[in-house]
């Protein structure tokens, strides 16, 4: 899944960018001035809080990208749950090299593990319902594939990757279409005819709009997004979908948090998309201990 969402070339480019940001055309001046070149050391990366790990597979790639050699021994794998105090990886190599890559490793590992941990919390909260947890396109440039991989490691489901692999007619598209007199069902058909795409989805925020989309011919729309609906309205949307077009999935979205997600899931929706998983997640606290 990592290579599918974030191919090696994407990861390599990201690591080269981080190297350029840290070292520029020079070196790590603090380390060069204070640490003997050939001194070797063992470092343990440890979890300071419980969480789900993600990004461990990048450690060796970071070393390669910084043109450094070190032995990496992983104690856990991406997607594993760890407790506070657990050692997740041990690195052995030149002291100076490991000090230079410390922040890059912790930045990526902490950020991706934070996403995976937040995802798993939501997945656990909706356990026993039909709802799957999905991410969105609210990602950081250059990090989208890795952020979506982290959601996968936390037990979430892939939404569309970009604008190219699925059609999602949201409020601004719909407003533009109304002003132009464009027929929504025809636009959905046109999107599907453009080539292989993963799904066609339409956003609604009222039950009348839902009824309109449910009236489309079978197979035109795969998913209907219920935007900012209260749980009781979502439950009614589920009943109407079940009666009229049971193969269409319903996705809840809009301001959903840990405090509200159980009520949303219990409405019977199939998917819940949460932008906060990637745009405002807290890093998992990890240590880089000599």
Buried (B, 14 or more C-beta within 10 A) or exposed (E): EBEEBBEEEBBEEBBEEBBEEBEEEEEBEEBEEEBEEEEEBBBBBBBBBEBBBBBBBBBBBBBEBBEBEBEBEBBBEBBBBBEEEBBBBBBEBBBBBBBBBBEBBBBBBBBBBBBBBBBBBBBEBBEEBBBBBBBBBBBEEEBBBBBBBBBBBBBBBBBBBEEEBBBBBEEEBBEEBEEEEEEBBEBBBEBBEEEEBBBBBBBBBEBEBBEBBBEBEEEBBBBBBBBEBEBEBBBBBBEBBEEEBEEBBBBBBBEBEEEBBBBBBBBBBBBBBBBBBBBEBEBBBBBBEE
